[in-house]
Amino acid sequence: MSSVTTHYGSDGIVDRILAAIPDAKFDSLSAAQLYPFDQLHGRELIATQDHAARLAPSPTDRILDIGSGIGGPA
């Protein structure tokens, strides 16, 4: 197993998330509800917000975010 898989991997994570949905009484999931599973980097969501603030895009800018899953920065 690679060191990356060892660090970030979690056997059965998708099954555990899906099994927890009925108990949490969610009809659907939002990105915010999945942040704890997606922000697997230092400083978590705060880092993502800092990146966006430093970029300071205007409403007419186009941004390509490649490979970011459901919310974390690529």
C-alpha positions, 0 to 999 in steps of 0.5 A, spaced: 500 500 500 502 506 498 504 512 503 498 516 500 493 511 500 495 509 507 495 516 509 488 518 506 485 511 505 479 509 509 476 502 508 469 502 507 468 510 507 463 510 502 459 505 505 459 508 512 457 515 509 451 512 505 449 508 512 449 514 516 445 518 511 438 515 514 440 516 521 442 523 520 435 524 517 438 527 510 434 527 504 440 529 500 447 531 501 450 538 500 457 539 499 457 542 506 455 536 509 461 532 506 466 537 508 469 533 513 470 527 508 473 531 503 477 537 506 483 532 507 489 537 507 492 541 512 487 547 515 481 543 511 475 548 509 479 554 512 485 553 507 480 552 501 476 559 503 483 562 504 485 560 497 479 563 494 480 570 498 487 570 495 484 569 488 479 574 489 475 572 482 470 577 479 463 575 477 465 575 470 472 570 471 472 563 469 475 558 473 477 551 472 478 547 478 480 540 476 480 534 480 477 537 486 472 532 488 466 535 492 469 541 494 477 541 496 482 545 492 485 541 487 
